[in-house]
Amino acid sequence: MLDLKKKFLNQLGFFVGTPAILWQLLFLWIPLIFVFYISFTPGATPIINHFTYLNLTINNYLELLDFTHLKVILRSLFIASINTLLCLTIGYPVAYYLALYLKRLKSLALFLLTLPFWINFLVHIYAWFFILERGGLLNQLLIYLGLISEPLTFINSQFATALVMFHVYLPFMIMPIYTVLEKFNKTLIEASLDLGATHWQTFWRVTIPLSFSGIRTGALLVFVMSFGEYAIPILMGGSKTFYVGGLITEYFLIARNMPKGAAFMVLSTLGLGLALLLMLGFNLPNKTKSKISGAS
């Protein structure tokens, strides 16, 4: 009995994690396998209840191998890359200040940072209509400052799409970087300065390498979600410019062509996977990080 109890306690982590594993299996991997199967079925009629149907084809993939669909994937990769760079450019200084300099109002700042997560996602998007429309706050401000003489059209543009994506996903970049910098050993900065390094050299050779794991986590979060985003490009960018999320929805819900939509989903996932491999392959030299780790 004691041996059985001891074995159970040793495997307690596995039993606690089992529901999460089952949830992921049922609602992630099995649907992905099903979508992959559907992508090889012929015709525009979805085959949902015919799992024994073995007349598979690769025609769906061959029809998608053209510049139009490639351009949609590249456009999604481009706007995801731009959004990731913008979030990193703004998010890193914010996380740096919150973690290393802000003390008295840190709890309030973190509360304000997480507050947008309490608000419905669509409310975020529609709020920007009042700012970007022709009679909105932005046009009125530009006219008041004398920068323009008549209202500009910001809605239904890639600018609006990129701006709202940046606003929505910025916290996903800040929080991972802040979590890493919060545990940062500040004496390393003092040691670097005492050894003759400038503040800029200390930042690039000490702070950045030791916070690189947070940068990479935030970049992956923002990049993946921006690549597959559906609501923001449709509502802010209009229906003239397709991105991956919008085109997949078009095939599944509008054209009712599930096999072709599933095939495009597989191809876009492959494109995303290649981009992620490039991002994960980018790393700081191990020699640099090992020196800093040894010093700490």
N, C-alpha and C positions, 0 to 999 in steps of 0.2 A: 504493500500500500504506500509506504514511504517512497519507494522507488518510482511508483507511478506518479505520485504528487510531484516529485523532483523533476521528472521528465516533462510533466505538464508546465511547471514553472519555467523550465529552460526554454520551452517552445511557446511561452506566453505571447511573445511578440508576434509570432506567426498567427496565432489564433485571433489576436486583436486586429491584425491587418487583413484577415480573411474576408470580412465584408467589403472592404474597399477593393480587394482584388476581384471579388465576384461582381461588384458593381461595374468596375472597369471592363471586365470580360463581357458582361451582358449588354452594356450600353455604349461600348467603344469598339472593341475588337470584333465581336460578332456582326454588328452593323457594317463595319468596314469590309469584312469578308463578304457580306451579302452584296454590298455596293460593287465590290470587285467582280463578283460573279455576274451581276446584272450588266456590267459594262461589256461583257462578251456575248450577250444574248442579241439576236437579230431583231430588226424591226423597231418601230416607234411605240409598239404596245408593250407596256411593262409586263414581265412574267414574274408575278409575285407568288402564285400558288403552285408553280410547276417546277419544283426542285429537281425533278427527274429529267427535265428537258436538257438534252446533251448536244443539241445542234448549235454549238458555239461558233462565234465568228470574231474576227479582228477588224471587220469593216468599220465599226464605230470609231476605232482609233485611227484608221487610215483616212476617214473623212475629216478628222480633226487636225491632221498634219498639214495645216496650211498657215499662211502668214497671219490671217485674221485672228485665229485662236492663239497663236504664238504671241501676237501683239497684246492680247488681253492679259496673258500671263506676265509678259514683260512689264506692262503698265502697272500691274498689281505689285510686282517685285520692286518697281521703281518708287511707287508712292510709299510702300512699306519701308524701303531704305531711307527715303527722305524723312519720313516720320520718325524713324529710329534715330537718325542723326540729329534731328531737331530736339527730340526728347532728351537725348544724351547731352547735347550742348546746353540746354537749359536745366535739365534735371540734376546733372552732376554738381554744379555750383550750389544748387538749393540743398541737396543732400549733404554736401560738404559743410555748408554753413550750419545746418541743423545739427549735425553730428559733432562737430568740433568746436563750434563757437557759441551757438545759442544755448543758454542755460536756464534762465528764469522762465521764459515763455515757451520752452520746448514742448511741453505737454499740450499747450494751446495750439501751437503750430502743427503738431502731428494730428490733433483733432480736426483742424481745418483742412489738412491734407487728405484725411480719410472721409471727410464729410460728403464729398461728391458721390461716394459709393452708396450713400443712403438714398440717393435720388434716382428715380427711374431713368434708364438709359435713354429712352425716347424723349424725356423731358430735357435732357442735356442738349439733344439735337435740335428740338423745336425752339429752345431758348435762343439759339443762334439765328433763327429766322428774324427775330425782332432786332437783332444787331446788324445783320448783313443785307436785309431787304432794302429796296430803293429808298424807302422813307425811314429806314432804321437808324439806329444810334451811330453807326460808323459813318454813313453818308452825311448825316447831320453834323457830326464833328468835323469831317473834312471840309464841308461847305463853310462852317463857322470859322475854321482856321484859314479859309481862303485858298486851300490847296486845289479845290475843284469848283467849277461853276454850276454843274448839274450832277444829279445822283448817278453813281456808277452801278453796274450790275455785278454783284458779287455772288448771288445765288446761282445755282446750276453751273458751277465752274469747278475746275480741279483745285483752284485756290481755296474755295469754301470747303471742299472735301478734305484737303490737307490740313487746314486750320482746325476744323472740328475734330479730326483724328488726333491732332497734337493735343488739343485740350482734354480729350477723353482719356488718352493713354499715357499722359505725362506722369500721373501717380504710379503707374506700373514700372516706370523707370526709376523714380525717386526712391521708392521704398526698398528695393533690393540693395541699392548703393548705400542708402542710409544704414541699413542693417549691418553691412560690412564695416562701414566707417565708424559706427558706434563702438565697435570692439577694437578700434585702431589704437595702437600704443603710441601716444603722443610724444613719448621720450625719444622715439626714432627721429622725429622732426627736429627736436632740439639737438640730438647728436649729430645729425646731418649739417645743421647750421653751425655747430661748434667746430666741425671739421672743415669748414670753409666753403660749403656749398651755398649757393644763392637760394632764395625762396623758390624761384622757378625751377632750378635744378632739383631741389628737394621734392617739389611737387611731381615732377616727371619721373624721377628715379626712385622715389620712396613711396609716395602716396598712391600714385596711379598703379604701380605693380601690385601693391598689397590690397587694393580695392578692385582689382581686375575681375575677380569672381562675381562681384556685385554688378559690375558693368555688363559682363556677359549675360548674366541672368536677366537683367532688365532689358537688354537688347533683344534677347530671344523672345521674351514675353511680348514686347511691343511689336517686333517684326512679324511674328506668327499671327497675332490678332489683327494687325493692320492688313496683312496679306489677304486674309479671308473675310474681311469686313464686308457686310452687306447693307446694313441700314444707312450708314453715313453716306456712301457713294450714291445710293438711290435717292435719298431725301435731299442731300445738299448738292450733289453733282448732276442730278437729273437722269433721264433715261437715255440720253444720247451717247454717253461714254460708259462702256461696260468694263467692269472689273470682274475678278474671278467669282466672288460671291454672287454678284448679280447675274452673271451668265449661267452659273449652275442653277440658280433659282429659275431663270428663264427656261432652261431645258426641262426641269422637273415639273414646274407648276403651270407655265404658260404653254409651251409647246407639247407638253405631256410626252416627252421623249426621254424616258428614264434611262434606257441603255446608253444613249449619246451623252446625257448629262452625267451619268456615272463614269463614262470613259473620260470625259473632260475633267471630272473631279480627280480621277487617278493621275492624269497627266499633270494637272496643276499641283497635285501633292508631290509628284516627282520633282517638278521645278522648285517647289518650296524646300524639299529635302536637299537638293543640290545646293541651294543658297544657304541652308543651315549648316551643311557640311563645310562650306567655305568660311562661315562665321565661326564655327567651332574649331576649325583648323587654324584660325588666326589666334595666336597666343603670344604672350611675352616670352622672350628667351628664358629658358630654364635656368641659365647661368645667373641672370639678373635676379630672379626671384629666389633662387637658392642662397645668394649672398645676403639678401635682405632678411630671409627667414633665419639664416644662421646668426645674423646680428641681433635679431629679436630674441 
